[in-house]
């Protein structure tokens, strides 16, 4: 993507640079402050905000409840659910939410990650680029679509290339904020590969920017997380050269 990038920074606590006097659930903020978080696309925590009872219900129960609630939404909007085109929409949307676009909310769906000894003694940077990102903004529940670029330097083990794609997809498939997504991918790769030498860059377009509000369909948002050897300028520039961002 070569459109206008918007660079976002996070401080050491995983919070977006700036001051907003609310906690990560927004309970202490006024309606105006909570609205400001959504309009500014602010990430307030590295962890996905989930209740402790998030997985007490089975997927089947969740689908049934969401179907009922979404049917109510359509009725409130004035849609005729007796129409053949709309009759099955509540059930389709509910199943899509639980089984597809938000499957990454459930830790039980996390992909199994296998690593292997670096028998080739490959000591240079490995880069997997142009990984598809399909996520949803947690502020407006509109799509985030783009590409992720991941690099690492082996600390004795390597990971199957497709597993990197699966990690990206798992953390993307939930209501997200791009800054958090970037950090979550990097942190998970650090654990899997037992190394801090990780780089993650995401370049994505947000439908909540292009379809509402400012309605700018040309800009894209770029976020980055560098650690270990990638903190070194030369190493970082080598990575950026490979992904040509």
C-alpha positions in Angstrom: 0.0 0.0 0.0 1.5 3.3 -1.0 -1.2 5.7 0.2 -0.7 8.3 2.9 0.5 6.6 6.1 -0.5 7.7 9.6 2.1 6.7 12.1 0.9 5.8 15.7 3.1 5.6 18.7 2.7 3.7 22.0 4.5 4.3 25.3 6.1 1.6 27.5 2.8 0.6 29.0 1.2 -0.2 25.7 -0.9 2.9 25.8 -1.2 5.4 22.9 0.8 8.6 23.4 -1.7 11.2 24.8 -3.8 11.8 27.9 -7.3 10.5 28.3 -8.7 10.1 31.9 -10.5 6.9 31.5 -9.7 3.3 32.4 -9.6 0.6 29.7 -13.3 -0.2 30.0 -14.2 3.5 29.9 -16.2 3.2 33.1 -14.6 6.4 34.6 -15.0 8.6 31.5 -17.7 10.9 30.5 -19.8 10.2 27.4 -17.7 12.8 25.6 -14.4 11.2 26.6 -15.6 7.7 25.6 -16.7 9.1 22.3 -13.3 10.8 21.9 -11.5 7.4 22.4 -13.5 6.0 19.5 -13.0 9.0 17.2 -9.3 9.0 17.9 -9.0 5.2 17.5 -7.2 4.9 20.8 -5.9 1.7 22.3 -6.1 1.7 26.0 -4.5 -1.7 26.8 -2.2 -4.3 25.2 -4.7 -7.0 26.3 -8.0 -7.5 24.5 -10.6 -6.2 27.0 -12.6 -9.4 27.9 -14.8 -10.1 30.9 -13.9 -13.0 33.2 -17.0 -14.9 32.1 -16.3 -14.4 28.4 -16.3 -18.1 27.7 -19.0 -19.4 30.0 -21.3 -19.7 27.1 -20.7 -22.2 24.3 -20.3 -21.1 20.7 -23.8 -22.5 20.0 -25.3 -20.5 22.8 -23.5 -17.3 21.7 -24.8 -17.8 18.1 -28.4 -18.2 19.3 -28.2 -15.1 21.5 -26.5 -12.9 18.9 -29.1 -14.0 16.3 -31.9 -12.9 18.6 -30.3 -9.5 19.3 -29.4 -8.9 15.7 -32.9 -9.6 14.7 -34.0 -6.9 17.1 -31.5 -4.5 15.6 -32.9 -5.1 12.1 -36.5 -4.7 13.3 -35.6 -1.4 15.0 -34.1 -0.2 11.7 -37.4 -1.0 10.1 -36.3 -4.0 8.0 -38.9 -6.6 6.9 -37.5 -9.9 8.1 -40.2 -11.8 6.2 -38.4 -10.9 3.0 -36.6 -13.9 1.6 -33.3 -11.9 1.4 -33.4 -11.0 5.1 -35.0 -14.0 6.6 -31.8 -15.8 7.4 -29.6 -12.7 8.0 -29.7 -12.7 11.8 -28.5 -16.3 11.9 -25.9 -15.7 9.2 -24.5 -12.7 11.0 -24.4 -14.5 14.4 -22.6 -17.5 13.0 -20.1 -15.2 11.2 -19.3 -13.3 14.4 -18.6 -16.3 16.5 -17.2 -18.8 14.0 -15.3 -16.5 11.6 -14.5 -12.8 12.0 -14.2 -13.0 15.8 -12.9 -16.5 16.3 -9.7 -15.1 17.7 -11.4 -14.0 20.9 -11.4 -17.5 22.2 -8.0 -18.8 23.3 -9.2 -22.3 22.5 -8.9 -21.3 18.8 -5.3 -20.3 19.1 -3.2 -22.1 16.4 -0.8 -24.7 17.6 2.7 -23.4 17.0 5.6 -25.7 16.4 9.3 -24.6 16.2 12.2 -26.5 14.9 16.0 -26.5 15.5 17.8 -24.1 13.2 19.8 -26.9 11.7 21.0 -24.8 8.7 22.5 -22.4 11.2 20.8 -19.6 9.3 21.9 -16.5 11.2 20.4 -13.7 9.1 17.1 -11.9 9.3 14.0 -13.9 8.1 11.2 -11.8 6.8 7.6 -12.8 6.0 5.9 -9.9 4.3 2.5 -9.0 2.7 0.6 -11.2 5.2 -3.1 -10.6 4.9 -4.8 -8.7 7.8 -8.5 -8.8 8.1 -9.8 -7.4 11.4 -12.5 -5.2 12.8 -12.2 -1.8 14.6 -13.5 -2.3 18.2 -14.8 1.3 18.2 -17.2 1.1 15.3 -17.1 -2.6 14.3 -16.1 -1.8 10.8 -13.3 -3.7 8.9 -9.6 -3.1 9.1 -7.9 -4.5 6.0 -4.2 -4.4 5.2 -0.9 -6.2 5.3 1.5 -7.3 8.0 5.2 -7.7 7.7 7.1 -9.8 10.2 10.9 -10.3 10.7 13.0 -12.2 13.2 16.5 -13.4 13.8 16.7 -17.0 15.0 17.9 -17.7 18.5 18.4 -21.3 17.7 14.9 -22.2 16.5 12.8 -21.4 13.5 9.0 -21.4 12.9 7.1 -22.7 9.9 6.3 -19.8 7.6 2.5 -20.5 7.6 2.5 -20.4 11.4 3.4 -16.7 11.2 0.4 -16.1 9.0 -1.8 -18.0 11.4 -0.6 -16.0 14.4 -1.4 -12.7 12.6 -4.8 -14.0 11.6 -5.6 -15.2 15.1 -5.0 -11.9 16.8 -6.6 -10.0 13.9 -9.9 -11.9 14.2 -11.4 -10.0 17.0 -12.5 -6.5 17.7 -9.2 -4.7 17.6 -7.1 -1.6 17.6 -4.2 -1.7 15.2 -1.6 -0.6 17.8 -2.7 -3.5 20.1 -2.7 -6.0 17.2 0.9 -5.1 16.3 2.1 -5.6 19.9 0.2 -8.8 20.4 1.7 -10.4 17.3 5.2 -9.4 18.4 4.8 -10.6 21.9 3.4 -14.0 20.8 6.3 -14.5 18.4 8.8 -13.6 21.2 7.4 -16.4 23.3 7.2 -18.9 20.5 10.7 -18.2 19.2 12.3 -17.5 22.6 13.9 -14.3 21.2 13.4 -10.6 21.5 14.7 -10.1 18.0 11.3 -9.4 16.4 9.9 -6.8 14.1 6.3 -6.3 13.1 4.9 -3.6 10.8 1.2 -3.3 9.8 -0.1 -1.1 7.1 -3.9 -1.1 7.0 -7.0 0.9 5.9 -9.8 1.5 8.3 -13.4 1.5 7.1 -14.3 3.6 10.1 -12.2 6.3 8.6 -13.3 5.8 5.0 -17.0 5.0 5.5 -17.9 7.5 8.3 -16.6 10.6 10.0 -13.9 12.2 7.7 -14.7 9.6 5.0 -11.1 9.5 3.7 -10.6 6.4 1.6 -7.0 7.2 0.6 -5.1 7.2 3.9 -3.7 4.1 5.6 -2.4 3.6 9.1 1.1 2.2 9.8 2.1 0.8 13.2 5.4 -0.8 14.1 6.9 -2.8 17.0 10.6 -3.4 17.1 12.6 -5.2 19.8 16.0 -6.8 20.4 18.3 -6.4 17.4 15.6 -4.4 15.5 16.2 -1.5 17.9 19.5 -1.1 16.1 19.0 1.5 13.3 20.9 -0.5 10.6 19.0 -3.7 11.3 15.7 -1.9 11.3 16.6 -0.2 8.0 17.5 -3.5 6.5 14.1 -4.9 7.5 12.3 -1.8 6.0 14.3 -2.2 2.8 13.0 -5.8 2.5 9.4 -4.8 3.0 9.9 -1.6 0.9 7.4 0.4 3.0 
